[in-house]
């Protein structure tokens, strides 16, 4: 089996790397953990768009480049390696734009896709609800037909980028009498409509990257419906495979990993670098091995996608593995740094810019985001191994 990249792919990786290094050299932003989901930088997104690096896998007739998912993964990997502030366009590029390409109307493709490609459409994910937990099919937000419109009432929680976005992707129940998996529809709606209110959710790391969003009699045109009415759950499962397969589940904290490696090489104890300590060397070697395994699992997902198959089983496997890796990375960082690892950015004696504390606090939720690890293991058991559900 040949694991090497083509010459063109290597050149593309170098092009992305050069761009990001120049951005950092100019002081336009600083690498951070979880920047792909927590750091909203509209100017960076527009510079990325100018290079044609949004929607690169979309068909050319919709403004994309028709490139492979391997190419997109190379781009994603470099963005994460440098901790780039890509949250403005991440969800639109990763899944919602693709959902519109696959299921959307021609009007949506003409209106929304060009805005995504220009780096002007920032989309928040309105899936989770307070009473539904990890069971997406139990959502209760309603969308009731009224002439040429739908009237939406309900609450969404953990809405990604709720304070910053100008569109909401929304799952709502359009048939309360149908079985819970069959009465749900997808919508893409402007975020400034009357009746929408947002409350920032300050998480344990201090970021407000998520919101509670309330919909009180929000009227949207039927043109906001994505795909078929009442088939939104099945459509959402299609895009969740792409959400769960991403390199961000492995490399969201890569800036911490890299900083930790530099730290142990440069910091001395009893006259010797920490990297000479056998226990520390073993811990970091184990992390490096686990990282490479996770990377290969994710490239396997991209290969499946390039074959035209939905990476259901492969995505569940890579996501469950990758989030567990990131939690181990956070724990190992705290073990190596000791009490200094607890200090946040800005503290007088902080080490590696407070990345360890941020990662450790955030890591507790990694196994819940985009489907809990328990759900992913159930997918592997039932669809991958064919085990009975009872």
C-alpha positions in Angstrom: 0.0 0.0 0.0 1.4 3.4 -1.0 0.9 6.1 1.8 2.7 8.8 -0.1 1.1 12.0 -1.5 1.3 13.1 -5.1 3.6 15.9 -6.1 0.6 18.1 -6.7 -0.7 17.4 -3.2 2.7 18.1 -1.6 2.8 21.4 -3.5 -0.7 22.3 -2.3 0.3 21.5 1.3 3.3 23.7 1.0 1.3 26.5 -0.5 -1.2 26.4 2.4 1.7 26.2 4.9 3.5 29.2 3.4 0.3 31.3 3.5 -0.3 30.5 7.2 3.3 31.1 8.2 3.2 34.5 6.5 0.0 35.4 8.3 1.6 34.6 11.6 4.8 36.4 10.7 2.8 39.5 10.0 1.1 39.3 13.4 -2.4 39.0 11.9 -3.3 36.3 14.5 -1.8 33.9 17.0 -2.2 30.1 17.0 -4.7 28.9 19.6 -6.4 25.7 20.7 -9.8 25.0 19.2 -9.5 28.0 16.9 -11.5 26.2 14.2 -14.6 26.5 16.4 -13.9 29.3 18.8 -12.0 32.0 17.0 -14.1 34.1 14.6 -11.9 36.3 12.3 -13.9 37.6 9.3 -10.8 39.1 7.6 -8.9 35.8 7.7 -11.9 34.0 6.3 -12.1 36.5 3.4 -8.4 36.0 2.7 -8.9 32.3 2.6 -11.9 32.8 0.2 -9.8 34.9 -2.1 -7.4 32.0 -2.5 -10.4 29.7 -3.5 -9.9 27.5 -0.4 -13.6 27.4 0.6 -15.8 24.7 -1.0 -13.0 23.2 -2.9 -14.8 19.8 -3.2 -18.0 21.3 -4.5 -18.9 20.8 -8.2 -17.5 23.5 -10.5 -21.0 24.4 -11.6 -21.7 25.7 -8.1 -18.4 27.6 -7.8 -16.3 24.9 -6.3 -13.2 23.3 -7.7 -14.3 19.7 -7.9 -11.2 18.7 -6.0 -10.8 15.5 -3.9 -11.6 15.1 -0.2 -7.9 14.3 0.2 -7.1 17.8 -1.0 -9.6 19.3 1.4 -8.1 17.2 4.2 -4.6 18.5 3.4 -6.0 22.1 3.6 -7.8 21.3 6.9 -4.8 19.6 8.4 -2.6 22.7 7.8 -5.2 25.0 9.1 -5.3 23.0 12.3 -1.6 22.5 12.5 -1.2 26.3 12.7 -4.2 27.0 14.9 -5.8 29.2 12.3 -8.9 31.3 13.2 -11.2 29.7 10.7 -14.4 29.5 12.7 -16.3 31.9 10.5 -16.4 29.6 7.5 -15.8 26.2 9.1 -19.3 24.8 9.4 -20.5 26.4 6.1 -17.6 24.8 4.3 -17.4 21.5 6.1 -21.1 20.4 6.0 -23.9 23.0 5.4 -22.7 24.1 2.0 -22.4 20.4 1.0 -25.9 19.7 2.3 -27.2 22.5 0.1 -25.3 21.2 -2.9 -26.8 17.7 -2.3 -30.3 18.6 -1.2 -30.9 22.3 -1.7 -33.0 24.2 -4.2 -31.5 26.0 -7.1 -32.5 29.3 -5.4 -30.5 28.3 -2.3 -27.5 27.2 -4.4 -27.6 30.6 -6.2 -28.1 32.7 -3.0 -26.2 30.9 -0.2 -23.3 29.0 -1.9 -21.7 32.1 -3.5 -21.8 33.9 -0.1 -20.1 30.9 1.5 -17.4 30.9 -1.3 -16.8 34.6 -0.8 -16.3 34.2 2.9 -19.5 36.2 3.7 -21.9 33.5 5.0 -21.3 32.4 8.6 -23.5 29.6 9.6 -24.3 28.4 13.1 -25.6 24.9 13.8 -29.1 24.7 15.4 -29.3 21.1 16.3 -29.0 20.5 20.1 -31.9 21.2 22.5 -31.9 21.3 26.2 -34.4 18.4 26.7 -33.1 16.2 23.8 -29.6 15.4 25.1 -27.7 13.4 22.5 -30.9 12.1 20.9 -31.3 14.4 18.0 -34.6 12.8 16.9 -36.2 13.9 20.2 -36.0 17.6 19.3 -39.2 19.7 19.9 -38.6 23.0 18.0 -41.6 23.3 15.7 -42.0 24.6 12.2 -45.7 25.0 11.3 -46.8 25.7 7.8 -48.8 29.0 7.3 -49.5 29.7 3.7 -46.1 30.3 1.9 -44.3 30.4 5.2 -43.2 28.3 8.2 -43.6 29.7 11.7 -40.8 28.5 14.0 -41.1 28.2 17.8 -38.5 26.6 20.1 -35.1 26.8 21.7 -31.7 25.6 20.5 -28.7 25.2 22.8 -25.0 25.0 22.1 -25.6 26.7 18.8 -22.1 27.1 17.2 -21.1 30.7 16.8 -24.5 32.0 17.8 -23.1 35.4 18.6 -21.3 35.9 15.3 -23.2 34.2 12.5 -25.5 35.6 9.9 -27.3 32.4 9.0 -28.7 29.6 11.2 -28.9 26.0 10.0 -32.0 24.6 11.8 -33.6 21.3 12.4 -37.3 21.5 13.4 -40.3 19.2 13.7 -42.7 19.7 10.9 -45.0 16.7 11.6 -45.6 16.1 15.3 -47.7 13.0 14.5 -45.0 11.1 12.6 -42.5 8.8 14.3 -39.8 11.0 15.8 -37.2 10.2 13.1 -39.6 11.0 10.2 -41.2 14.3 11.1 -38.1 16.6 11.1 -37.0 19.1 8.4 -33.9 21.1 7.7 -33.9 24.9 7.2 -31.3 27.6 6.4 -32.5 31.0 7.7 -31.1 34.5 8.1 -30.0 35.1 11.6 -31.5 38.6 11.9 -35.2 37.7 11.4 -37.7 39.1 13.9 -38.4 36.7 16.8 -34.8 35.3 17.1 -33.0 36.1 20.3 -29.6 34.9 21.4 -27.9 34.5 24.8 -24.2 33.7 24.8 -23.2 30.6 26.7 -19.9 31.2 28.5 -18.2 27.8 28.8 -15.6 26.6 31.2 -12.8 28.0 29.1 -14.3 31.5 29.1 -15.3 31.5 25.4 -18.7 32.5 24.1 -18.5 30.5 20.9 -21.9 29.0 21.6 -25.4 30.4 22.3 -28.8 29.6 23.5 -31.0 30.7 20.6 -34.7 31.2 21.0 -37.3 31.2 18.2 -40.5 33.0 19.0 -43.0 33.0 16.1 -40.2 33.3 13.6 -41.6 33.5 10.1 -39.5 32.1 7.3 -40.3 31.5 3.6 -40.7 28.0 2.3 -37.7 28.7 0.3 -35.7 28.2 3.5 -36.5 24.5 3.6 -33.6 22.3 2.6 -34.5 19.2 0.7 -37.7 17.3 1.4 -40.1 18.1 4.1 -40.0 15.6 7.0 -36.8 13.9 5.7 -34.5 16.3 7.5 -33.3 13.7 10.0 -32.0 11.4 7.2 -30.4 14.3 5.5 -28.8 15.4 8.7 -27.3 12.0 9.2 -25.7 12.3 5.8 -24.0 15.5 6.8 -23.1 14.3 10.3 -20.9 11.7 8.7 -18.9 14.5 7.2 -18.9 16.5 10.5 -17.6 13.5 12.5 -14.9 12.6 10.0 -12.9 15.8 10.2 -9.3 16.3 11.2 -10.4 18.9 13.8 -11.4 16.0 16.1 -7.7 15.0 16.2 -5.9 18.3 15.7 -8.0 20.9 17.3 -5.3 21.2 20.0 -2.3 20.6 17.8 -0.8 23.9 18.8 -0.7 22.5 22.3 1.0 19.3 21.1 3.7 21.3 19.2 4.2 23.7 22.1 4.6 20.9 24.5 7.3 19.2 22.4 9.2 22.5 22.2 8.8 23.0 26.0 10.4 19.7 27.0 13.3 20.3 24.6 14.0 23.8 25.9 13.2 23.4 29.6 15.8 22.0 31.9 15.6 20.1 35.2 18.9 19.4 37.1 20.8 20.7 34.1 19.2 18.4 31.6 16.3 19.0 29.1 13.0 17.5 30.2 13.1 15.6 26.9 15.9 13.4 28.4 13.6 12.2 31.1 12.6 8.6 30.2 9.1 8.8 31.6 8.4 12.0 29.7 9.9 10.6 26.5 7.7 7.6 26.8 4.6 9.6 27.3 5.3 11.9 24.3 6.3 8.9 22.1 3.0 7.2 22.9 1.1 10.4 22.0 3.0 10.6 18.7 2.1 7.0 17.8 -1.5 7.5 18.7 -1.6 10.8 16.7 -0.3 9.0 13.6 -2.9 6.2 14.0 -5.7 8.8 14.3 -4.4 10.7 11.2 -4.5 7.5 9.1 -8.0 6.7 10.3 -9.1 10.2 9.1 -7.4 9.9 5.8 -9.2 6.6 5.4 -12.4 8.5 5.8 -11.4 10.9 3.0 -10.6 8.0 0.7 -14.1 6.6 1.3 -15.6 9.9 0.5 -13.6 10.2 -2.7 -15.0 6.8 -3.6 -18.5 8.4 -3.4 -19.6 6.5 -0.3 -20.9 8.1 2.9 -18.3 7.3 5.6 -20.7 6.3 8.3 -18.7 3.6 10.0 -15.3 5.0 9.2 -16.4 8.5 10.5 -17.7 7.0 13.8 -14.5 5.2 14.3 -12.2 8.1 13.6 -14.2 10.6 15.7 -14.4 8.3 18.8 -10.7 7.6 18.5 -9.7 11.2 17.9 -11.6 12.8 20.7 -10.2 10.2 23.2 -6.7 11.1 21.9 -7.3 14.8 22.5 -8.4 14.1 26.1 -5.2 12.1 26.6 -3.2 14.9 25.2 -4.7 17.4 27.6 -4.1 15.0 30.6 -0.5 14.4 29.6 0.2 18.1 29.2 -1.1 18.7 32.7 1.1 15.9 34.1 4.2 17.2 32.4 3.7 20.9 33.3 2.5 20.2 36.8 0.9 23.2 38.7 2.1 25.5 36.0 -0.3 23.8 33.6 -3.3 25.1 35.5 -2.4 28.7 34.7 -4.4 30.5 32.0 -3.2 32.8 29.3 -2.1 36.1 30.8 -1.0 34.7 34.2 2.5 35.8 35.3 4.1 32.4 35.4 2.1 30.7 32.7 3.7 28.1 30.5 3.1 27.6 26.7 0.6 30.5 26.7 -2.0 28.7 28.8 -2.8 26.2 26.1 -2.7 23.3 28.5 -5.3 24.8 30.8 -7.6 25.7 27.9 -7.3 22.3 26.4 -7.8 20.4 29.7 -11.0 22.4 30.5 -12.4 22.1 27.0 -11.5 18.4 26.7 -14.3 17.3 29.0 -16.8 18.1 26.3 -15.0 16.6 23.3 -16.6 13.2 23.7 -20.0 14.8 23.6 -19.7 17.2 20.6 -21.1 15.9 17.3 -22.4 12.8 18.9 -21.3 11.2 22.1 -18.7 8.5 22.2 -21.4 6.1 23.3 -23.5 6.8 20.2 -20.5 6.4 18.0 -19.7 3.0 19.6 -23.2 1.9 19.0 -22.9 2.8 15.4 -19.7 0.7 15.2 -21.4 -2.2 17.0 -24.6 -2.3 15.0 -23.5 -1.1 11.5 -19.9 -2.1 11.6 -20.0 -5.4 13.4 -23.6 -6.3 12.8 -24.3 -6.8 16.5 -27.9 -6.9 17.7 -29.4 -3.8 19.3 -30.9 -5.8 22.2 
